[in-house]
Structures are given as structure tokens and as C-alpha cells.
Amino acid sequence: MSNIEPAELQCTVAVERLNPAGQAIKRQHIRKATVVLGRNEFQEIVMRVHDGKAPQSFMLRDFRLFTRFAKDDRLKMFLKTLSIKHQASQSVKQTSDRAKIRAGLPRSFETISPLQLRDVQKANELRSKVNAPIQLKGPSERSVNRILGERQQVKRPRPDCDASPVKALHPNKKPVLVLPLAQKLSKEQTAVLNAVLSGKNVFFTGSAGTGKSFLLKRIVGSLPPKSTFATASTGVAACHIGGTTLHNFAGIGSGSAPLEQCFELAQRPGVLQHWTTCKHLIIDEISMVEAEFFDKLEAIARSIRRSTEPFGGIQLIVCGDFLQLPPVTKGKDKPHFCFQSRSWRKCIHMNMELMEVRRQTDKTFISLLQAVRVGRVSEEVTALLLKSANHCIERDGILATRLCTHKDDVELTNENKLKQLTGPTRVFEAVDSDPMLVQTIDSQSPVSRLLQLKVGAQVMLTKNLDVQRGLVNGARGVVIDFQPGNHGLPRVKFLCGAVEVMKRERWMFKASGGLYLSRQQLPLKLAWAISIHKSQGMTLDCVEISLARVFESGQAYVALSRARSLEGLRLMDFDPRVVQANQDVLLFYKKLRKERLLMQSSMDEFVGQRNKENAPW
């Protein structure tokens, strides 16, 4: 059994269908199933069981949980989420069958949101009569995703067969199920989350490795799922936060059409629902969104929602680093960043910057990256980067990943290196929820439809499997053999020391029209080479970079900041002239910091004046 999210499990499932007398008339055994908790179009809890071919959905109006043999923590977490969400939903009036028919809503399924404090409070209110409260443990009851413990109702065990040491020490104490504590937010990240929850339109930024994507996931989990749309400028970035591309949400294609035509495209049935139901719009990797496109979205939002408020009254949560990759423009047109759009200043209420770097821990390397980010390459920085060309970063048969500026170089390198290996090739084909929409899935999926491997193939993890063991997105490894049998799953040795048999994982994607798509594939990709664009959001253990063909400002910085440490980096053919930062962006950040300092100074002055007024004579 492997856990993906608290509302999702991969496990073995037995399904029995009973006759009115309670006898099983049909049994189905699914050895490798994915079970997902979600809500339908009427916000009713639904359990979806997927066998890789056709999903089955079960309405959870009433059920019984038998938890005596639930020893696995991940299973306990899943059952905990189910129990509390079901109890909290009991206070909501159920829609009658007649009202459902008359509503005529299209069928939908959306993964259930993470447990929130309000869920626990609702469940507590309903359970207070039986004096079995759900305990909320943690330093602050206002914070979300804290430790949730629930007293379980269990049968009294017979005294002669209860050998539990805990029971022996505390004979009158009932067992309490406690969920693991989620990774804490920093003070900076907490300030951003509080600003979002207060309803502000927020732009937050920060250098690579400051935890922007991690914070976005927490924000997504803290906002109401039905009216929150998580988007990003690229498919890979959208997949990281469990959302869709901004272009899919908007429904206006590339946005190059005249505004009137964009209005018509946005009013198509499936797309129109996005615009009318959205109350909170999250946009990640904003640096790659062009100014004109942003202005068109703002105008469309006001028109469709018939509102004069900026962006039609939708709350914007915008994230990215303008000193990384710029918008992609055709020809030789100079890119115009989002902050240069006409509507930017009226749409964004607060600008916030994360300063604490979490990806790298070496202060020398962090200082080097900060200098490269703003285009300042001193003699000391140049010397360190030139010296890295001699770093020997290969170990245990795991070679350095070559980071390339062009996609064609990546494909050619990986194909040639795989051909050079001896031995048979194993091909692993993905299982897609809709094979007719493979292009849409390809554009958002971090894994390809076909994966070819051999013993000795250099590979990279494309998903967090076990953070504590170092099995994270970007972890490097080498295929050492294949399991016997029909499946022939690869066994991979990773640089962190772990040896793991790789099994299929599942990725979910949101397509246009509210459609959900999925892909099941091994969480691996060939890693002799990877493009700078595809590496965004990754942390690489050992990376070799050639910046000779850099063609965009910010590309050198993005490439260098993928490395976890200076020791795991080898930079070839370094020329300080390729390190560039856009002057318009530097000016934008200079103004942001100046505004922040002025605000801080004003607050300090105000507090000081109040203290004087309140001081005793």
C-alpha cells in the first residue's frame, strides 16, 4: 500500500454486492486499486475505486468503519479523513432525488479537500451529545492541518487476551489516533497565507528554493475547493500544485485573437462555468505570463461576471519569480512581463517576498546564487563557478544530469545514451484515463506515455515518494535490474542510498470544461539530460551544466539554482557574460523593496508614537 494524499490510497480492494437479504451475490477482487474520496456535483461524498480501466463510484450516505486491524498509518489517515468529513457533512441538508433531476447539472467528481478546522468543529458539535469529541492538538487552534486525534469507540477487550503495554500502563485511557504533523510554514509563509485567507489579492515572490510551490499547495488546501482554481503558466508547474494550465482555465487558446473573439471563446458552456464559479484564482509561474494575455483575462473576467471590480471580483493569488524564465514570445518581440500590464497595479493589493532559502543550506552557495539572480558576477563568484568544472560528482554508477537550454538536445542525448547500453530494452506504457486526449495529458504530465529503460539507464524520480528517505522529485538513480515476471518492474539504486522497486503512480490533471484526466506510469524519466524549462521546481543531486547556448535572461540562474549544493554541481564552458538579469525586472523588485521598507518604517514610527502617548508622566 502506498499513500499519495490523505484522501487517496493505493491498495487491494474487495467489492461485494448484496441482495436484500444481505447475502453477497457478486464479488470483485481488485489487486491494485486506487481509492479516492471526492464530492459529486451536489457536494455529496463519493468513494471512487479505480482498477486502471474503468472507475466505480460509491455514494457514502451511511457506512460502518471496522478499524480494529487498521495498523498502517496511511490507512488510518485515509479513514480519519473519511470519518471526519462524513460527520461534518451531516449538518448539511441533503438534496432530494427530485431536486437533483430538476437541477440538470453535469456529472462531476472533485477530490475532497484536506481536513480543515471547521470540519472538526462541525463534527464535534454533532458528536457532543454522545460525549466523544474529536481532539484538536497543537499550539494554535486557528492553524489548519494540525494534529487531529479522534477517540475511537472500541469494544471492551477481554482481560485475559489484552497484552498491550500501553493498556497495562494506562488501563482507563482510551486509545487516541493521532495523525502526523504537517511540515510547518515559516513566519514569511504564514504571513502570506494569512493575507490570502483575509481575502487580499496577493502577489508573492522569492528566489528559487524559498518554498513557493510548497506554500501554494497549503494555500490550495486552505481555500474552498469548489470555488478555487489552481493554475500555472506551464503544464509541469500546474501538475506540481494539482491544478491545470492558465490557458485551459481561461479557454481562449493562446490569447492572440482579438478581444471580442476571446469573449466569445470564454462563453462556451464548459469554460463559462470556470469564470462564473471561480472566487479564488491561483496563478503559479507568473513570470512566463505575457502582459497582454493578463490584460485580456482581466477584461474577460469583468465582462462575464458583469462586475466593475478588478478581475471581476475574483481573488487573485499570484506567485512566481520574474528574475527566472520570462514569457515566451514569437519572433524578436521584447517580452512584456505581467507587472507591466495595464491592470496589474489595480488587481494586486499586496506584494510579499519570501527571503529564506530552503533548498540549499550552504551559505556560500546561497550567496553565489543570489548574485547570479540579479546578474552580478564578481571575480569571486566567477572563480567558484570555474572551479566547479573539475568536480567529480559521479558515484555508485550514477552520472551527472546534463542540464540543457534546448529541448532537442535533451531528446537526442537521452536516445543516444540509451542505445549505447547493452542488453534488452523494456518498454513501459502509461495507462491514460482517456487515450483520445493523450496530447492534453502529455502537455501537463511530468512523465511520458512511453518509457524505455535498460539496465544501467540513468533515471530521475518525478514524484515525491518518501521525503524522509530522500526519494523526492528530482532524486537521481540508476536502473540495476528488472523484477522477474510479466510486469518486469525496474529496481533503481538512488544517490541517497535507497534501492527501490518502482511501481506505477498516478497523476491527476484538470482539462477544459471541468474534465478530470489521469495518467498511471512509473515515476521515472531518463536523466542523462533534462531541459532547463522542465527542471523548474526540481532539486537535483548531481548536475552538469553548459551555459554556452543561453538565450534568455534568467536561464543561467534557473539552471544553477536546481543544484542542491556547490559540490553536486559541474559547470562547463562558463562565460560570465551569459549571466543576465532583465533591467525592467530589477527596477520592479527595487520598487517593491523600497515600498516594503517605507511601510515598515511607517509602522515602527506609528507604534513608537503610540508608546509615547501611553507612557506615564
N, C-alpha and C positions, 0 to 999 in steps of 0.2 A: 504494500500500500504506500503511495506517495502523495504528499499534500501539495496543492498548488495555492489555494486560498482557503480561508475558514469556511466558505460556502461551497467548496468543491473538493471531491475526493476521487482518487483512482483506486479501485478495489474490485473484489469479486462480489457479484450481486446475485441473489436468488429471488425470483419473482413468482409468486403463486397467485392464481386467480381462483376465487372461491365461489361456490354455488350458494343459494340462500340458506342452506343448512350448515354452512361454514366448512364444507369439505373442499379440498383442493382438486379442481378439475383440470388445471393446466399449470405446469411448472416450466420455468425457464431458468437456466443457469448461464450467467454471463461471466466468464472467467476474467476478462479485462474490460471493466466498465468504468465510465466516468459519470459520477453522480453530481449534479449541480442543483443548488437551491436557487429559485428565482421567483419572479412575480409575473403574472399574466397581465393582459390589458385592463383587468379590473382590480389590480393590486392584490390578488389572491396568491397565497403561497403555493408554488408548484415545485415538485421534485422531478427533474428530468434525468433519465437514465439513458446513457448513450453507449452503444456497443461498437461504435466505429462505422456503423452503416446507417441505421435509422433510429433516431431518438424516440423514447417513450416518455410521456408526461403523465404525472400522477398528481391530482389535486389533493392538498393536505388540509382537509377541513377538520378531521378528527383522527387521532392516531395514538398509539401507545409506544413508549420507548422502553426497551429492555436493555439496561446498561450494565448489568452485573458483570458481563465478560468483556466489556469495552476497556481494554488495557492500553491501547495505542493512544498517545496524546493527541494525534491528529484527528483520530476518530472522535475523541472526546470533544475536541474543539468544534468539529462539524455538528455533533449532536447538541452541543451547547448553543450554537448559533441558531439551529432549528428550533430548539425548545423556547428560547427567549423571544425570537421573532414571532413564533406562533402565539405565545402568551400575550405579547404586546398587541397583536392584531385582533385579539378577542374583543377589544373595546370599539373596534370599527364596525359599523353597520354593514352587513353582507348585502350584496346586490342580488335581487331575485332573478330567477331564470327568465321571467318575462321581460324584466328591465334590460337584461343582457341582450336578448333578441332584438328589442326595440332600439338599443344603442347602436347596433350595427358597426361596432368597432372592429378593425382588422386584428387578427390574432398576433400577439407579440409575446416575447419571453425576454426578460431582462434579469441578469444575475443579481441576486439580492445584495443590498448594501451591507458594509461591515457593521458590527454591533455599535450602537450609539448609546449614550447615557439615557436618552429619552426612552429607548426600548426597555432598558432595565427598570426605569421608573414606572412605566406603564405596567410591566409585568408584576412589579412589586405591589402596585395598587390592587391588581386582581387577586394576588396571592395572599394579601394581608389578612383576609378572613380566615385562612387556614393556618396562619402564623408560621409561614415558611418563606421568609423573604430571601430575595436574591441579594447576596452581599456584594457591595462595591468596595473594593480595597484599593488604596493608593493615596498619595499625599494630597490629591485635589479631586473633589467630586465633579468639578466642572470640566476637567480634561477628558478627552474621548480616547477610546481604545486602551483603557487601563485594565488592570487585572479584574476579571469578573469571576466571582465564585458563587456557586449555587448549591444550597443544601439539597441533597438528593433524598427522596423518600425511598427507603430501602426496607426490606423485610428484616425483622429481628433474627439474627443468626442463632443457631443452636449453640449453647455454651460449649459443648464438647467438640465442636469442629471449627471454632474460630481461633486460628493461631496467629492472627495479625499482631505484630509487635506494637503498632500504633494503638490498636484497640486495647491491648493489655496495659499500656501506659495511661490511656485516657478512656476508660470504659464507658463513660457517659457522653463522650463527644461524638457527634455525628460526622461522617466524612464530608469534607468540603472539596469540591472540584475547582481548581484554580487554573486559569489559562495563562500561558507565558506572557510576560510583559513585552509590549512592542518597543522597538528601538525609540529612544527619547529624541525629541526635537531639541535643537539648540535654542538659545534665547532669541537669536535672529529669526530662526524658522518659526518659533512660536509667535513672534510679533507679526510676521506675515500672515500666519493662519488666523490670528485674532482680527487682523484688519479685514481679511476675506469674510470671516463669519459676522463681522459688524456691517457687511453689505457694501463695503467700499469697492470701487473699480481699481484694481491693484496691478501695477507692473513690478515684478521683482526680478532682479538680475544677479549676477555673480560670476566669478571666473569658473573655469572648468573644475569639477570636483568639489564644489561647495554644497552639493546635495539638492540641486534644484528639482531634479526628477523625483527624488525620494519625497521631497516636500509636496510636490504636485500630487503624488499618489495619496498622501494623507489628506490633502485638500479635497480630492475627489471623494474620498471615503467619508468626509465630514459634511458634504452637501447633499441635499435630497436627490436621489438618483434619477427620478422621473423627469426633473426639470433641469438637470445638469448635463452638459455635453462637453466631454473631454476631447480636444482636437490637437493636432500638431501640423506643422507645415510639411513634414515628411512622414511617409508610412512607417518607417522604422521607429521614429520618435513617438508616433501615435501608439504603436504596439507596446512600447515601454510603459505607457501610462494607462493602457487598457482602453484606448479611445479610437477615433477614426481621424482621417485627414481633414484638414480645414476645408479643402476643396469638396470632399464628399459631403460634409455638413452643409456647406453653402449651396451646393447644387448648381453652380453657374460655370462649371467647367474650369478652364484656365483663367476666366475672368477678363479675357481680352476683347470680348464682344462689347458693343455699345451698351450703356447703362439701361436703356429701355428693354433691350433684348435680355439682359441679365435679370430684370424684374420679372419677365415672362418665365424664364427658366426656374426662378426661385419659387414660382407659384404653382409648380407641378405638385400633384397630390402628396407624394411621399416627402418631397422637400419642404413643402409648405408646413407640414406638421412639425418639422425641426424648428422652424422660425417661430411658430406660434406657441409651442410648448416650452421653449428654452427660456429659462430665467437666469441661468449661470453658464457662461461660455468660457471654457478654459482653452487657451491657445499656447502651446509649447513651441520652442524653437522659433520665436517671433522674428529673429534676425533674418530668416530666409523668406519672410512675407513682404512682398513689394508694397510700397506706399499706395499706389493707385488701386491695388486689389483691396487693401484695407478700407480705403475711402468708399469703394463700391459696396462692400459689405455693410458699412455703417449706414449708407443711404438706403440700401435694401431693407435693413432691419427697421428703420423708421417708417418706411413706406408700408411694408407688410403688416407691421404691428400697429400702424396708424397712431404713432406716438411722435411727439416733437422732442422727446428726451434723447440725448446722445445714445446711439446704438439701440434705439427703440426701447430704452429702459432695461435692456439685458445687462446683468452684472458681468463685467469682464475681469478675468484673472489671466494675466498675460505674463509669460515667462521666457527668458532667453538671455543670451549674451551677444550684443551687437558687435563685440570685438572678435566673434568667431565667424562662422561662414555667412556671407552676405546673400541677398536674394539672387536667384538665377535669372539673368536677363539674356534675351536673344540679341545677337549681333554685338556691336560695340557700344550699346547704350550704357550709360553710367547708372548703376543701381541706385534706387531711392529707397532708403530704409523706412520702416514703418513710422518711426518717430518724426520723419519729415513729411508725413501725410497731413492734410488739412484738418482731419478730425482727431488726431492723436491727443492733443492737449485738452480738448473738451471731453474726451472719453475717459482719460486716465486721471483718477483722483489722487493716487499715492504712488510714488516711486520708491522702491526699497531695494537695498543691495545686501546680499549675503557676502560676508568677508572671510569667514572661517573655512579654510580648505580642509576637506576630509579625505580626499582620495590619496594625496601624498602626505607623508609625515616628516620628510627630510626638509628642514628649514632652508637649506642652501638651494635645493631643487625648487622649492616653492618660490623663493625669491627670483630664481632664474626664469621660471615660467611667467611670473608677474611682469618681469622686464620685457620678455618676448611678446606678451599680450599687448602691451602698449607700444611695441615697435622700437624699444630701446635696447640695443645690443652693445654693451660695453666690452672692453677688452677682456675683462674677467669672465663674462658670460661666453664670449667667443672662444676663449681658451678652454673652458669646461666642455663646451659642445664639440670642439675639435678633438679633444682628448677622448671623448666617448667613442670615436671611430675605432679605437683599439680594445674596446670592452669585449671580453669573451663571455657571452650571455647564454650560450647553448649548454644544456645539462640533461643528462639521462635520455639522450636521443631526441630531446625536444629542441627544435630550432627556433630562431627568432622569426617573428612575423614581420614581413615586409609591408610597410605602410606606403601606399601609392596614391598619387594625385589623380590618376585617370583609371576609370573602370576597366577599360580594355586591357591595360597592363596587368590588372588583378586576375582576370579570367585566363589570360594567356599563361601567366606564371603558374597558377594552380593546375591547369590542364597539363602543362609540360612536366611539372614535378611529379604529378600522379602517374603519368606514362612511364617515367624513368624508374619507378619502383617495380620490382619483380613480384610475381605471384598473381593470383586471380583477383579480379575486381568484383566487389559486392555492391549491388545497386539497391538502394532503399527508396521506395516511392511513397510519397506522402498520401494520407487519406484526407481528402478535402470534403467539406460538407456539401459543396455544390461544384462539381467538376466543370460546369459551364461557365463559372465565374473565376476561373483559375488566374486570369490576368489581374483581377481585382485583389485576389488573395496574395498573389506574387508581389504586388506593389506595397503591401503592408507587412508581409511576413518576414521575420529575420532568418527563416530557413527556406531552402529551395524545395521545389516539388520533387526533384530527383537528386539524391546524394550518392556519389560514387566514392567508395573507400577501398583501401588496400591496407595490409599490414605495413606499418611504417608511415602511414599518412599523417601529416601534421594537421591537427584539428583544434577547434576553439569552441568552447561552450557558448551557447546563445541564450541561456536562461539561467537564472539563479536556482540551483537545486538544493544546495546546502551551504549557506553562507559561513557557518562556523567551521566547516571543513575546507573552505576555500573554493568550493565548487560554485563559482559565480559567473555571471555574464562576462565573457572575455577571457576566462581561465584557459590556459594553454595546455595541450596534451598531445600524445601520440598514440595511434592505434597499435596495440601489441598483439592482439589475436581476435578471432571471432568465436562465439559460442557454438558448440555443435548443435545440429538440428536444423529444422526448416527456416526458423527466423534468423539464425546466424548473427545475433546481435554483437556489435563490436565491444571489446573491452579496451578501455582507454586508461593510460597512465598519465596523470596530471603533474604539472610542475610543483603543485602544493604537496605532492606525495601520495595523494589518494589514487586508488585503482578502482575503476567503476565500470560495470556493465551498463551501457547506455540503452535506455528504453524510450519508447515514443512518449513525447509530451504533447500537450495540446495548447494551441494559441487561438484566442477568440478575436474577431475583428468586427467592427461595425461598418456596414456598407451603406450606400444611399438608400433612402426610403425606409430606414429603421430596420433593415435586414441584418441579421447576425450570421457571420460566416466563421468557419473554424478550419484549422489545419492540424493534423496529427503527424509528427515527423520526429526523427531523432534530433535532439537539441544540439546539433553539431554543424559546423561548416568548415571547409578546407581553409587552412590558415598559413600556408606559405606566404600568402599576400592578402591584403584587405584594403579597400579604398578608405580614404580619409572621411568621406561622407558617411559610409556605412559604419565607421568606428565610433561615431558620436554616441556618447552615453556609456561606452565601454571603458574598462580598466584593463590594460594589457600587462602581463607579467614580463615578457621579453619581446622587444620590438626594435626592428631595424628600419630606419627612415632615410629616404633620399629626397631632398627638397629641391633638386635641380630643376624640376618641371612645375614648381609652384606658380599658379596663375591667378590667385585671388588673395586679397588681404585677409588675414586671419587664418589662412590654411596652415601655415607653419606652426602657429600656436596650437591649433586644434590637434595637429599631428603629435607634437611634443607632449602635450598635456594628457595624451592617452596613457603614457608610461606611468607605472606605479612608482618607479624610483629611477634615479640617475644611473644606478648600477645596472638596471634592466633595460637601458637604452643604448643603442648604437646608431649614431648619426653619420651618414656618409656624404661626402662632397658638400660640406657645409659652406655656404657663402652668406655672410651677414646681410647682404643686400636683399635677400629673398624675404627677410622678416619685415613685414609691413603691417601698419595699423591705419585704418581709414581715418583721415583727419576730421571728417564730419562727426564720426562716432566719438573720437577723443574729446571733441568740443562738447558733445551731448553729455558725456559722463562727467566732464569738468563742471558743467552747469548743475547736474544732479547733485554732486557732492557739495557744491557751493550752497545750494538751496537747503540741503540737509544740515550743514553746519550753521547756517543762519537760523534755521528753525530751532536747532538745539540751543544756540546762544540765546534766542528769544525766550525759550522755556526756562533756561537757567536764570536769566535776568528776572523773569516773572516770579519764579519760586523764591529768589533772593529778596525781592521787594516785599512779597507776602510775609516772609520770615521777619523782616524789619518791622512791618506794620504790627505783627503779632507779638513782637518782643516786649518784655516788661520794661517799665521805666527804670 
